[in-house]
Amino acid sequence: MTQRRDRFAGRVAVVTGGSGGIGRAVAEGFAGQGASVAVVDLDQSACDATAAALPVGSGGAGARGYAVDVRDQRAVADLMAQVRDDLGRVDVLVTLAGGSLGTPKAVEDIAPEDVDLVVDVNVKGTFYCAQAAVAQMGEGGSVVTVSSIGGRQPSPVTGVPYAASKAAVLGLTRRLAREVGPRGIRVNAIAPGLFLTGRLQQMYDEMPAAERDEVLGAIPLSRFPALREIVDPTLFLASDEASYITGVVLDVNGGRFMPL
């Protein structure tokens, strides 16, 4: 399908983790299809640089960068209110902030602070951002949470806290979808497979060759994905084309995990 450049014209999309590899690509996707974009991450200079590099949307007010720690509920609420004031509204939230965050994979190496960090960012951070965003949204709003294939089945590249937190995101998504559905707001999750960016690329590169071959061999499409292959499904879930879809998880993993 050829996507219209005005697909998100007049709308405002908030992308957390927006200065990371996937986050930048998703922000570019929204901006390229007409949205104003709030790029949210920990480092203000990285957010500003990402926002400045985005294409000018056909119907938006541009892009701005915002630094926030998604673990801070009050700061997140203030952020969403600021986005509304700066850009005029909040229509879409994509919660890409998260990951294994450099914590150990082996169970014997995982300390309490590792568990706290991963759960606080992936679960609490997702909830706080969604809670604050839906408070600013009207009918037609959309939240796309980000789980992982690691929350759907055991992953060779991430640890137990990551798996548990990404599985929790799916329960959060379904319950929130039920609660805000009567307000005309949709909430769906996307569960990416192995998109080799940042720390995940490093983790994969450090695996023994036999394990790398096993990972690739488990993917029926026999290749790793391009960034656009996570951007397009994310934009679909956020768009009017998915207007009667809520409370679902969209698996984007090349067929590695095929749910019944």
C-alpha positions as CSV (number, residue, x, y, z in Angstrom):
1,M,0.0,0.0,0.0
2,T,1.3,3.5,-0.8
3,Q,1.1,5.6,2.3
4,R,-0.3,9.1,2.1
5,R,2.1,11.9,3.2
6,D,-0.9,13.4,5.1
7,R,-1.9,10.2,6.9
8,F,-1.2,11.8,10.3
9,A,-1.7,15.4,9.2
10,G,-2.9,17.6,12.1
11,R,-2.0,15.0,14.7
12,V,0.6,14.8,17.4
13,A,2.6,11.7,18.0
14,V,4.7,11.2,21.2
15,V,7.5,8.7,20.8
16,T,9.4,7.6,23.9
17,G,12.9,6.2,23.4
18,G,12.7,8.5,20.4
19,S,16.4,9.1,20.0
20,G,17.3,5.4,19.9
21,G,17.6,3.5,16.6
22,I,14.1,2.2,16.4
23,G,12.7,5.4,18.0
24,R,14.3,7.7,15.5
25,A,13.0,5.6,12.6
26,V,9.4,5.6,14.1
27,A,9.6,9.4,14.7
28,E,10.7,9.8,11.1
29,G,7.8,7.7,9.9
30,F,5.3,9.8,11.7
31,A,6.8,13.1,10.6
32,G,7.1,11.9,7.0
33,Q,3.3,11.2,7.0
34,G,2.3,14.6,8.4
35,A,2.4,14.4,12.1
36,S,3.9,16.7,14.6
37,V,6.3,14.7,16.8
38,A,7.4,14.9,20.4
39,V,10.7,13.0,20.7
40,V,11.1,11.8,24.3
41,D,14.2,10.3,25.8
42,L,16.7,10.8,28.6
43,D,19.1,13.2,27.0
44,Q,17.9,16.6,25.9
45,S,20.6,17.2,23.3
46,A,19.9,13.8,21.7
47,C,16.1,14.5,21.6
48,D,16.7,18.0,20.1
49,A,19.0,16.6,17.5
50,T,16.6,13.9,16.5
51,A,13.7,16.4,16.3
52,A,15.7,18.8,14.2
53,A,16.5,16.1,11.7
54,L,12.9,15.0,11.2
55,P,11.2,15.8,7.9
56,V,8.7,18.6,7.9
57,G,5.2,17.1,8.0
58,S,2.5,18.3,5.6
59,G,0.1,19.1,8.3
60,G,2.0,19.3,11.5
61,A,3.6,22.0,13.7
62,G,7.0,20.4,13.5
63,A,8.9,18.4,16.1
64,R,10.3,19.0,19.6
65,G,12.6,17.1,21.9
66,Y,11.7,16.5,25.6
67,A,14.0,14.9,28.2
68,V,12.3,12.8,30.9
69,D,12.9,9.7,33.0
70,V,9.8,7.6,32.3
71,R,10.1,6.1,35.8
72,D,9.0,9.5,37.3
73,Q,5.2,9.6,37.2
74,R,4.9,13.3,38.0
75,A,7.6,14.3,35.4
76,V,5.8,12.2,32.8
77,A,2.5,13.8,33.6
78,D,4.0,17.2,33.3
79,L,5.7,16.2,30.0
80,M,2.4,15.2,28.4
81,A,0.8,18.4,29.5
82,Q,3.7,20.3,28.0
83,V,3.5,18.5,24.7
84,R,-0.2,19.4,24.6
85,D,0.6,23.1,25.3
86,D,3.5,23.2,22.8
87,L,2.1,21.2,19.9
88,G,-1.7,21.6,20.5
89,R,-2.8,18.1,21.4
90,V,-1.8,14.5,22.0
91,D,-3.1,11.9,19.6
92,V,-0.6,9.0,19.5
93,L,1.8,7.5,22.0
94,V,4.4,4.9,21.2
95,T,6.3,3.6,24.2
96,L,9.7,2.6,22.9
97,A,11.6,3.6,26.1
98,G,12.9,0.3,27.6
99,G,15.0,-2.7,27.0
100,S,17.3,-4.9,29.0
101,L,19.3,-1.7,29.8
102,G,22.7,-3.3,30.0
103,T,21.7,-5.7,32.8
104,P,23.1,-9.3,33.0
105,K,21.5,-12.2,31.2
106,A,22.6,-15.1,33.3
107,V,20.2,-15.6,36.3
108,E,23.1,-16.0,38.8
109,D,24.4,-12.6,37.8
110,I,21.2,-10.6,38.2
111,A,21.1,-8.3,41.2
112,P,18.0,-6.7,42.8
113,E,18.9,-3.4,41.3
114,D,19.0,-5.0,37.8
115,V,15.4,-6.3,38.3
116,D,14.3,-2.9,39.6
117,L,15.7,-1.0,36.7
118,V,14.3,-3.2,34.0
119,V,10.8,-3.5,35.6
120,D,10.7,0.2,36.5
121,V,11.5,1.3,33.0
122,N,9.7,-1.3,31.0
123,V,6.5,-1.7,33.1
124,K,6.1,1.3,35.3
125,G,7.5,3.6,32.6
126,T,5.1,2.2,30.0
127,F,2.2,2.6,32.4
128,Y,3.1,6.1,33.5
129,C,3.4,7.3,29.9
130,A,0.2,5.7,28.8
131,Q,-1.7,7.0,31.9
132,A,-0.5,10.6,31.2
133,A,-1.1,10.4,27.5
134,V,-4.6,9.1,27.6
135,A,-5.5,11.9,30.1
136,Q,-4.6,14.3,27.2
137,M,-6.3,12.4,24.4
138,G,-9.7,12.7,22.9
139,E,-11.7,10.3,20.8
140,G,-9.5,8.7,18.1
141,G,-6.4,8.6,20.3
142,S,-4.1,5.6,20.0
143,V,-1.4,4.0,22.2
144,V,1.0,1.5,20.8
145,T,3.0,-0.2,23.6
146,V,6.1,-2.1,22.9
147,S,6.6,-5.7,24.1
148,S,9.0,-8.1,22.5
149,I,9.3,-11.6,21.2
150,G,11.2,-12.1,24.5
151,G,7.9,-11.6,26.3
152,R,6.2,-14.2,24.2
153,Q,8.7,-17.0,24.3
154,P,12.2,-17.6,25.7
155,S,14.9,-15.5,24.1
156,P,18.6,-16.4,23.8
157,V,19.7,-12.8,24.0
158,T,17.9,-11.4,27.1
159,G,17.4,-12.3,30.7
160,V,14.5,-13.1,33.0
161,P,13.7,-9.6,34.2
162,Y,13.4,-8.4,30.6
163,A,11.2,-11.4,29.6
164,A,8.9,-10.8,32.7
165,S,8.6,-7.1,32.1
166,K,7.8,-7.4,28.4
167,A,5.2,-10.1,29.2
168,A,3.7,-7.7,31.7
169,V,3.3,-5.0,29.1
170,L,0.9,-7.3,27.3
171,G,-1.4,-7.6,30.3
172,L,-1.1,-3.8,30.8
173,T,-2.1,-3.3,27.2
174,R,-5.2,-5.4,27.3
175,R,-6.5,-4.0,30.6
176,L,-5.9,-0.4,29.5
177,A,-7.6,-1.1,26.2
178,R,-10.7,-2.3,28.0
179,E,-10.7,0.7,30.3
180,V,-10.3,3.5,27.7
181,G,-12.1,1.9,24.8
182,P,-15.4,3.6,25.7
183,R,-13.6,6.9,25.3
184,G,-12.7,6.1,21.7
185,I,-9.1,5.5,22.5
186,R,-7.3,2.3,21.2
187,V,-4.4,0.5,22.9
188,N,-2.4,-2.1,21.1
189,A,1.0,-3.8,21.5
190,I,3.7,-4.6,19.0
191,A,6.1,-7.4,19.8
192,P,9.3,-7.1,17.7
193,G,11.7,-9.8,17.0
194,L,15.4,-9.3,16.7
195,F,16.0,-5.8,15.3
196,L,19.7,-5.5,15.7
197,T,20.3,-2.0,16.9
198,G,22.3,-0.6,19.8
199,R,22.8,-3.0,22.7
200,L,21.0,-5.9,21.0
201,Q,23.5,-5.7,18.1
202,Q,26.3,-5.8,20.6
203,M,24.8,-8.8,22.5
204,Y,24.3,-10.7,19.2
205,D,27.9,-9.9,18.1
206,E,29.3,-11.3,21.3
207,M,27.4,-14.6,21.1
208,P,29.4,-17.7,19.9
209,A,29.1,-18.3,16.2
210,A,27.0,-21.5,16.7
211,E,24.5,-19.5,18.8
212,R,24.3,-16.8,16.2
213,D,23.6,-19.4,13.6
214,E,20.9,-21.0,15.8
215,V,19.2,-17.6,16.2
216,L,19.1,-16.9,12.5
217,G,18.1,-20.4,11.7
218,A,15.0,-20.2,13.9
219,I,13.6,-17.4,11.8
220,P,11.5,-18.9,8.9
221,L,12.2,-15.8,6.7
222,S,15.9,-16.6,7.2
223,R,17.0,-12.9,7.6
224,F,17.0,-10.1,10.1
225,P,14.6,-7.3,9.6
226,A,15.1,-3.8,8.2
227,L,14.0,-0.8,10.4
228,R,11.1,0.0,8.2
229,E,9.6,-3.4,9.0
230,I,8.9,-2.2,12.6
231,V,8.0,1.3,11.6
232,D,5.3,0.3,9.1
233,P,3.4,-2.0,11.5
234,T,3.7,0.6,14.3
235,L,2.2,3.4,12.1
236,F,-0.5,1.0,11.0
237,L,-1.7,0.4,14.6
238,A,-1.6,4.1,15.3
239,S,-3.6,5.0,12.2
240,D,-7.2,5.1,11.2
241,E,-6.7,2.0,9.2
242,A,-6.7,0.1,12.5
243,S,-9.7,2.0,13.8
244,Y,-11.5,-1.2,15.0
245,I,-8.4,-2.9,16.4
246,T,-7.7,-2.7,20.1
247,G,-6.3,-4.9,22.8
248,V,-4.2,-7.0,20.4
249,V,-0.5,-7.8,20.1
250,L,1.0,-7.7,16.6
251,D,4.0,-10.0,16.4
252,V,6.7,-8.8,14.0
253,N,9.4,-11.5,14.0
254,G,9.7,-13.1,10.6
255,G,7.7,-16.1,11.8
256,R,10.0,-17.1,14.7
257,F,7.0,-17.1,17.1
258,M,3.7,-18.2,15.6
259,P,1.0,-18.0,18.3
260,L,-2.1,-20.3,18.0
